[in-house]
Amino acid sequence: MAIFDYPFIGEHKIYAGLASKKGITLTAGITAAIIGSSFLIWYLPQNSSVGTLITAPRTELEIINDVYSRHNITATNIDSKFEEWKRGNVTASDMMNQISRDRTEIQNLRKELADARPAQEWQDSFDTYAKALDSFAKYLSTMETKVQSGNKTDSQELDGLKKEMQDYLNSSIAAMPFGK
């Protein structure tokens, strides 16, 4: 005589015979494949060339145009933020963070120019542009000094470095071989 009748215990006996060896093997195989592929995705280095798109080599003009565009955006943004800092709308901490990010971007642009290995007729243009980036790096360092000291007055030194950078940019453009 059963005092308690648990319906799920009885149903367990009914479903116990439904699992076949083929079904269990198939489920185990699928599970192993999922776990194995997940492990491979985790194990393979993320920066490997496996799966990366192969692109056509960029021309010297494309490289220098890309560097110029990114440099111009960086310079415009930092100048705007610096003016906002001088008005008191940006904190010194935010300004220092922006200068640090921009310095890293300029180093990346400099490396891109150095790694490009341009044709001989482009070399002078690339070298001169690298000097423009070096001038901009000095510009950022001077700006950083002003922010650290809290000096919000106009600076002839900043203006001079900006002019030096612009002169190098103009020389770089003039040295491009397509205009000769």
SETI-426632 format. One record per residue (C-alpha): x, y, z. Coordinates in steps of 0.02 Angstrom, whole numbers, plus 50000, padded with zeros to 5 digits. Layout:
BEGIN
XYZ ...
***
This chain:
BEGIN
500005000050000 500725016649943 500365031650049 501115044149927 501015042549740 502315052849647 501775054149465 503495059549399 504305043649466 503165033049361 503435043649205 505315042149226 505145023549198 504135026649039 505445038348958 506965028349010 506865016948859 506795031048729 508655035348726 509525024948594 511375022048575 511335031248408 510515046648486 511725047048631 513205045348512 512535059248399 512255070948548 513995067248617 514765070548445 513875087348426 514375092348602 516195087648570 516195097548407 515505113048493 516735111948636 518185108348518 517795122948402 517565134548551 519265129348615 520075132248445 519315149548431 519985153648604 521675145448571 522105153248402 522955170148415 521805184648377 523075193948270 523485179548156 523255181347971 522015166947967 520385173747903 521005191247867 520525199247705 521855201147574 521855218747507 522765226247362 524345235747409 524035254147435 524895266847326 526025280147398 524685293247364 523375283047458 524545280747606 525025299047619 523215304547592 522645293247734 524015299647849 523615317647802 521745315247836 522015307048005 523335319948053 522195334248002 520745327148105 521905324848255 522605342548242 520885350448221 520165340948369 521595344948488 521585363448440 519715364148470 519865355248637 521315366648688 520245382048653 518845374348757 520095371148898 520685389248891 518855394748911 518645383049060 517455370848972 518665356048979 519615349849131 521505348649134 521335329849160 520265327949004 521495338648908 522975328048965 522065312148915 521705319348743 523515324648719 524085307148767 522885299048642 523415311148506 525255308148541 524935289448517 524005292948355 525455303448290 526685289548333 525575277348237 525525288948087 527415291048095 527615272148098 526425270347951 527505282147849 529105273347902 528415256047861 527725261347691 529365259547595 528855271647459 529605272047286 531145283047271 530185297447191 529025298047343 530375296547476 530685315247496 528825318447519 528675304747650 530235310447743 529635328447746 527925323147808 528775313447948 529605329847998 527885337948002 527285324348120 528835327048228 528415345648237 526645341348287 527315329948424 528325344748491 526735355248477 525815342548585 527235342548713 527205361448724 525305361048741 525475348048878 526685359348974 525455373748962 524025362949026 525075356049170 525555373549224 523795380349199 524455393549077 522955398348969 523775412948880 524165412848695 525865405948653 527085411448520 527965394748543 526385385148497 526085396648350 527885394248292 527765375248301 526115375648208 526905386248071 528415374548064 527245359648044 526265368547907 527885372847815 528395354447818 526665349547755 526805361847611 528545355347570 527915337447575 526515341547453 527725350747340 528885335547339 527525323747276 528025317247105 526355319147017 526535337947007 528215337546918 
***
